[in-house]
Amino acid sequence: MDEKVKRYTASIPFDYRLALHDIQGSLAHAAMLRHVGVLADADLAAIRRGMAEIRAEIEAGQFAWSLDDEDVHLNIEKALTARIGDAGKRLHTGRSRNDQVATDVRLYLREAIDRLLGLLKSCQTALLDLAETHAETVMPGFTHLQVAQPVTFGHHLLAYVEMLARDGERLADCRRRVNRLPLGAAALAGTSYPIDREFVARELGFEAVCENSLDAVSDRDFAIEFSAAASLIMTHLSRLSEELILWMSPRFGFIDLADRYCTGSSIMPQKKNPDVPELVRGKTGRVYGHLMGLLTLMKGQPLAYNKDNQEDKEPLFDTVDTLADTLAIYAAMIGGIRVKADAMRQAARQGYATATDLADYLVKKGLPFRDAHEAVARAVRAAETQGVDLADLPLAELQAMSPLVGEDVFAVLSLEGSLAARDHVGGTAPAQVRAAIVRARRRLAGQ
């Protein structure tokens, strides 16, 4: 083979990451071959001994990978045969690299999902800890990035806990479809040897076998589904990153990130740049790109296996790496957030955040909602003209807006009154925020 072609077609520069999973799958396949009488006891013992030596070398970083042997499978098989002779050559009986690599990738991704679920849990726990500390800390809630109604910072953070909880459900559900065994499909049509696929599935902890041999070797739905779930996780972290960046800006001044998650400017000594959240936003596009790449990779392939599928691994590996690094650093970064509660409270007093509470107050007094809406709009204009908050308007002026207004209106117009009024499941009342935190912790404990 031409040297350029050899480099172009070889996958060993990246699929070496599958080495331990390849050994795991090979050992299960060898045990099955012995189980059905295709391998002798001596062959199985030799394979196990040789694989143990190769595994030790790989884990120690001493294994010599060769571009001449193209991929991780041939590298390991050649090294095994060099150690144990003909027994190594018999290992490939009843399988193909097509079902072998499909199995390896599923083993890799199953392990990665388990690790990512743990990182998701850590991130949710960090958010819950911060939310619990700030269950009563008032901040403005926004729509259209305009001050809308008061909420608590804890309630705001719980929105992201919910997003990550759904992300965990998607990953766990994706794992079920990852956890199906392709091995036994051979190249595309199955094999004439008396194999026992269920035996291998049990050995490797798979929940089921892939039912169709053509689909088993050519399917990459599981990788695409994972990448879609990963993209949604990054979407949620990117949204939170955008808020952290805004909140850290002097124009908001709601929070401060720990120095270890920020950098300075090369020429402006006063700068403290939120580099980690900014990079999370940027890396979200990277993960999206991998999803689009995998979808495009598969869209035109006829059955069954095609060499195109070699291109599935680098985007999948990078998605796992990017997501794992992001979740790990995010959990730590959340724990280092310093909240500026006074600034949040002052911002909540801007933009007439309790206007809806005043409208609700009038409705409860008997005024139709649309009339109440119009009356409060007039009150807001009066407050704007005077440069004061609604709660600072004199009682007489509020009563001029509507004779239904009484002295009890000022309790309604306070920030605490607004929060306390939303005392239902999913509401921002501090008692509901604390109850939601308890429920979320119980869900996490049960995972």
KAGIKA-V255697 format. One record per helix or strand. SS is the DSSP state (@ for helix, = for strand). FROM is the first residue (numbers start at 0). TO is the last residue. Records with the same first field share a line. If there is no record, write none. Layout:
SS=FROM-TO  FROM-TO
This chain:
@=2-8  11-34  40-58  66-68  71-83  85-89  96-132  152-177  196-203  212-217  220-247  258-260  274-297  306-334  340-347  354-363  368-385  389-391  394-400  408-412  414-420  429-445
==137-142  145-151  179-180  207-208  254-255  262-262  272-272  337-338
